[in-house]
Amino acid sequence: MADNITFLSIPEDWLVPGAKIEIDHSRAIRGLPAVSHKMLVLCQRLSTGTVQAGALSKITRKEDGVNYYGRGSMGAQMIAAILKVNPYTQLYGLALDDLEAGVAAAGTITITGTPTESGTLYLRVGGRSVPVGITAAQTPTQIAAAIAASINADLDGAVTAASAAGVVTPTSRHKGIEGNGIDLRVNYYPGEATPKGITVAIGAMAGGTGNPDVTAAITAMSNIAPYTIVMPWSDPANMALMEAELELRFSGMNMKQGHVFTYRSGSYSALSTYGSARNSKQSSFLGLKGCPSLPWVNVAQFAGAVEFRGAIDPALPFKGLYLPDVMAPVETDQFTDAERNLLLHDGCSTVTFDQGGNCHIEQVITTYQTNTFGMEDRSMLKLNTKWTADYMRFVFAYDVVATFPNHKLAGDDVLDRIQPGQKIATPKLIVNNSLIPTAMRLEKAGLLEDLDQFIKELICVRSDVDKNRVNAILPPNLVNQFDVFAGAVQYIL
């Protein structure tokens, strides 16, 4: 060995005169490394889309959603919603065709009476404004035809419509369960009113069955490792498949982060029941009652905003993130503080609405609630906890490999006898040159607290079974989130 220094590309017995200097970049990176964040949108496509089902596509602008998956498709609507709050994360789309055996949801808008004045019918379909001009003395059949024409003129909307004898039948563009969540209503904003003389009766969207099977999407996404997965299908079968896949990816052998976000419409009781039946650190769902905007738009914007904040700092609370396309339910449908608190205990993430109807994230949790023994377990309840721990796992692994990329391994007893310059690792060198310095950087970044505890409880030993292996226990104290301030005012008279 040349002066006891181990070179990677310069042989020791080279005799030709000249200067030979290799470039060793193994220690070039300083500071904490950045995780590559990718977001994957799962969706349904229309036949007018140019990208075939099951094909991964990189998305950079909202027009891609229209071109790839068809105008008015679930995919186009989700991509537009995500890019409004997060245009920076690498975004991929993966669309599936409607289930052939599925049924599209449909609703009714029934008109009775004769208008005694001309005016505007303020109709909203999936939160989108579909205004309809009304003329005095029009018949219900004429009004229904005008409503259907206005709905069909909205090529970016979620439904098409037909009319007959004063009844409009909106039908989801896609087959599937999620179409049942398309909201139909009139007079959403204050000051909007139905022209006098007519009555509008809304029959909620219903009858949608048969979501696509996410198995095909799981197979297709094996080519990438998305950090965030946006899934519009919240049915238990698809959720179980995705959660199981992500659990395998999250294991110590794979170390691939992946978290699935979905959405559920329903009453407090329905959301509580749904959340109580889930138990996975790999999934989060947002639940609302009577939200006018499209269910898949709600989850797309929710996930997009959370991913943006989490990529900046996984420990920063998500509270306050603005979701511009998530419309407020009427006040009587908004959950109370007590209801939201209980929903959080049942695995349902929550949002709040301000006086102007603007939506802001309140708390993001996973559906993980109990351990394998059925006992309450909050260790992975908060998404901040999971993402912070995962980032630490990545950083420790990265730094060990970067510090000791191709070293020999020996016991600590050789430290006083080996000559400087040797590419050799020992448990003590790994601790002092990699693990503790990494923990110190994590502390400076505000991700780890109580460094002394980490150093005291850190274990790093050579394996007795495999002498080429070092085993370690890394005990970081994760920084927490300032969620609640509790105080008592003890006044004096």
N, C-alpha and C positions, 0 to 999 in steps of 0.2 A: 504494500500500500504506500502511495506517495505521501511521505511525511504524515502518515496516519490519517490522512483525509480521504474519504471515500468519494470518488468521482463516479458519475453516472454514465459518461460517454467517452472519457479519455482513458485509454488503456495505460497501465502502469509501465509496460515495456516498450513504449513508443520511443524510437531513436532518432527520427528525422528532426533536425534542428527547427526551431520556430516556437512561437507562442500559441498555445492552445487553451482557450478559456471557454468553458461551457456556460450556458445560461440555465440556472436552476431557479425556477419561479415558484417553488413549493412554499416559500415563506413570504411571497410578495404581498399577499392580501393582509391588511390590518383592519381592526375593527370587526364589527359583527357582519356576517354575510347576509345577503338578501335572499329570501325564498322566492322562487319563481311562481307567481300566482297566475292561474288560469281559471276562467269561469266557463262552465258549460251550460247551455240552455237546451233542455229537452222540450220538445213541442210537437204539435201536429201540423202537417202540411196540407195544402190543397193541390189539386191536380194541375193547377196553373203554375206551380213552383218549378224552377229549373233544376233544383238539386234533388236527387232521388232519396227516397227514404233510407235511413241508416247510414248516410254519408256525413262525415265530419266536414264542417266548413268554417273557415275563419271569418269572423264578422268584424268589420271596422266602421260601418255606418248603417243607419236605420234602413236605407234603401236596399241593403243586402237582404234584410228580412223579407221585404216585399218581393224582390226578385227571386230569392232562393225558395221561398215557401208559399208564395202566392199572396196577392193583395187581399186583405181581410182575414188572413189566416191567423191562427193562434201564434205561430212563430213570428210573424211580422209584428204583431201587437206586443209580444213579450220583449223583443229586441229593442223596439222603440222606447219602451218603458225603462229598460236597463240603461241604455245609453244616455237617457236624460239625467240619471244620477251618477253614472259611473262610465265615462267614455274612455277610461285609461287602462283598465285591466284587460289582459288578453282574453278575447271573447270568442268562443266557438259555439256553433249551433249544430244540433243533431235532431232531425225531425223524423217522425214516424207517420205512416199513413193511418187514417181512421181504421179502427177495427171493422173488418168486413161484416161481422155479425152484430155490430153495434147499432144503436138507434139514436137519432138526433133529437135533442130536446126541443120542445115547442111550447108556446104560450098563446094567450089570446088577448086581444084588445077589443072590447065590445062597446059600440057606440049606440046610444039610444037618445031619442028626442030630436028636436029641430033647433038649430041655432037661431037666436033672435038678434044676433049681432055678428058682425065680422070680427075676426081676431086671430090669435095664434094659439095653437095647442102646443104646449111646451112638453114634448115627449123626450124621454131619455131611455136609451137602450144600452145596457152595459156601461152606464155612465156617460155615454156619448150623446150630445145634443142632436135631436132630430126634430127640429121645429116644423110644424105643419100649418099652412094657411087655411083658415076656415072662413067661409062666406055665409052670410045670413041666408037662411032658407035651404041650405044644402040638406040632402037626405042622409040618413046614416050610411047607406050604401056608398054614396059619393064621398063622404068623409072617410070611410074605411079605405076606399080606393086611394084617396089622397095620402093617407097615412102609409099605406103599403108602398106607394110610389116614393115617398120621402125616405123610408127605410132602405129601399133598394137603391136609391141614389147615393147612399153612403157606402161606397165601395170598400172602405176600410173598417166597416162595422162588423160585428160578430154574427149577425143574422141576415137572412133574407125573409121576405114576407109575401103573403098572398092575402086576398080579401074576397069576401062574399057576403052579401046580405047584412052589411053593417058589422061584420066581424073580421078583424085582422088576425092572421095567424103567423107570428114570427117564428122562424125555425132556425136553429143554430147551423152555421156553416159546417160545423164538425159534428160527427157522431161522438157520443161518450157522455159519461156521468157529469163531467165538469160543466157541460152546457146547461145543466139545471140551475147553475148559479148565476146565469146571465140575468141581470136585474132589469125589470120593466117598470117605469113609473112616469107620472106627470107631475108638473109643478114642484120641482125640487127646491128651487130658490125662492126666498120671500118676494112677494110681489107678482109671482107667476100665478095665473088663474085660468081655468077652463072657460071658453066663451059661453055666455049664458044660453040656457036652453038645452044644452046637451049634457049627458052623463057619460063618463069614461070608466068602464070597469076592467080592471087588469086581472087576467088569469096568469099566475106565475109560471115561468118556464119549468117544465117537468117532462118526465118520460125518457130522458137521456140515459142510455145504458151502454156498457161495454167500452172501457178505456183500452188503448193500445197496451200490449204487454211490454214492460220495460226490459225484459230479458234481451231483446234485440239491441236496445240502446246500451246495455251493460257490455255486451260483446263488442259493439262498435267503439265504445269509449276506452277500450283497453289500450289504444294507441297513445293516449294522453293521460296525464295525471291531474285532473281538474281539482283545484282547491275548493271551489264552490260549485255545486250543482243545483240548478234551478229546475224543479220538477213540478209541472202543473197537476199531475195525477196524484191525488191524496188517498186513493182507495187502499185499504189495508194490504191487499195482495201485492201491489206494486211497491208500496212502502217497505214491506218485509223483504222483498227481493233486493232493493237498493241498500237498505240498512245492512243486510248480510254481506253484500259485496264490499261495502265500505269498511265493515268491521275487519274483513280479511286484509284489505289494503292498509288499514291502520296498524296492523300487528307489527311486532318488532322485527320480523323478517322482511316485511315489505316496506314499512315506513313511508307509505304514501298517504298523505293527508287527503281527505275528501269529505265534504259535509253537504248533505242534501237539505234544501229548503223547499217547503210546500205550503199550501194554503187550505184552509177549511172554512166554509161558511156554515153558520148555524147558531142556534140559541146558546145561552150559557150552559144549559144542561147537555146539549148535544156535543159541544166542544169539550166539556169536562169528561164526558164518556169516551170520546175519541182519544183525547190525550192520555187518559188513565190506562187505555189499552196499549199504549206505545211505551217502549222503554229502551231507548237507544241513544248513546252519546254521539251517534253519527247523523242525527236528524233534528231539524227544528221546523215548527210550523206556526204560522200566524193565523189566528182565528178572529173572525168578526161576524157580527149579526147585521143583516140588512145593509151591507155596503153596496152602494150603487155601481162602483167600478168593477170591471171584469176580474174574476178570481185569479186568472193567470197573470194579469197585469199587476195585481196586488203582490203576488209572490215574487214576480220578476223585479219589481222596484224594491221590495223589502230586501231581497238577497243581494241585489246590486249595490245598495247603499251600505249594507253590513260588510260586504266583501271589500269595498273601497276603504272603509275605516279600519277594518282588521288588517289590511295589507300595510297600512301606515304604522300601526302599533296594535298588536293583538290584545293588549291589556287595557286599552282605552275603552271606557264604557260606550255603548252604542246609543245611549239615551240622547234624544234630541235630534237625531238624523231626520231630515225632512223628506217625505215621500209625496211629491207633488201630484201624482196621478191617483192616489188612494183617497177616494171621496168619503166624506163623513156620513155615517148613517144618521137618520133622524135622532134627535136627542133621546127619545125613549128606547131606541135600539142600542145606544152606546152603553157599554158595561160600566158599572160603578167601580169605585176604588176597591171595595170589598170583593166584588166579582172578579176583577182582574187579579187581585192577590190570590184568590182561590184557583183561578185558571193557571197562574204561574206554578202553583203546587201540582197541577195536573199536566205539566209539560207544554203549555200553550204560551207562546211569546205574545207580547202585548204592545199596543200603540195607544196614543192618546190624540185627541182632537182639540185644537184651541177654539177660541170664540169665533174665529173666522172660518172654521171648518178645515184648517190645515192639519195634516197628519204628521205626527212625529213618533219615532220609535221610543218606547218606554223601557222595555227589557227584552233581551234575546236570550233564550235558554234552549237547551237540548231537551229531548223527551226522556232522558235518563233520569229515573226516579228511585229505583230500588236496585240493590245488589243481587247477586245470584242466590242469596238466602231469603230474598223477599223483604229485606229490611231497608228502610229509608236511607238513601245515600246521596248526598249533595256533592260528592267529589267531582262529578263531571256535569253538574246541572247547568252551570253557566257556560255559554259558548266562549266567553273571554278566557275561562280557565282552560278549556280544551285547546284553544288556539295558542295560548301562551305556553302551555306545556309542550305542545307539538313543536313550536318554534325553538324552544330550548333543546328539545331532542335533536332537532336538525343542527343547531349551532354546535352542540357538544360533539356530535358525530363528525361534522364538517371540520372542526378544529383539530380533533385527534388525527384524522386522516391527513389534514394539511400539514400538521406539525411532524407527523411520523409517517410519511407516505410510503416508504419502502425500506423500513429499518429492520435490523436484527432485534431479537428479544432476549433479554437476560434477566436474572434476578437482581434485586437491589444490592446484593453483596458484592457485585463487581464494580460498583460506582467508584470506589477509591482506587481501582486498579486499571480501568480502561483508559486509554490515552485519548486526549481531546481530538475532536474531528471525526470520531467514529459514528457511523449511522447506526446507533443502537438505542433501543428503548428499554426502560425498566418501569415497573409500576410507579416508583417514586418520581421518575422523570416525567411520566405521563401526567401525574398529579401536579407537579410543580411547573411544568412547561406548557401544559395544555388546559387541564380541567380547572384549576384555580384561576389562571388568567382569564379564561372564558367566563367563569362566574363573576369575576370582577367587572368585565365589560358589560355583562347582563345587568349587574347592579347599577352601573353608571347610566345604562339605558332605561332605568326605571322598570325593569321586568323582574328583578330578583331582590328580595330583602333578606336581612340577617345573614350577611356573608360569613360571619363567624360560625354560625350554626352549620352552614354548608360545609365549611372546612372541617369542623369538628366531626361531623357525621359522615363525611365522604369516605368511602371504602374503595380501594383499588388494589387488586391482588392478582398474582399470576395463577392461572388455573392449575389444579393438581391433576386434572384429567388430560388436558391438552396443553403441553408446554409452549405451544405457539399462540396461546390465547391469554388475554387479560380480561378479568371480570371486574365490573365496577357497580357500585350503587351511588347514584347521583341524587342527593336530597335537597334540591332547591326549594326555597320558600317563595312561592309565587307571589308577586305583588297583587293586591286585590283592587276592587273598584269601590269608589265612594258612592254608594247607592242611597244610604239612609242616614239622616242625622236625627237623633232622638234626644230631646231635652225636656227638662221640667222647670217651669217658671215657678219658683218658690218666693212669692212676693211678701213684702212686709208692709203693714199698715202703720 
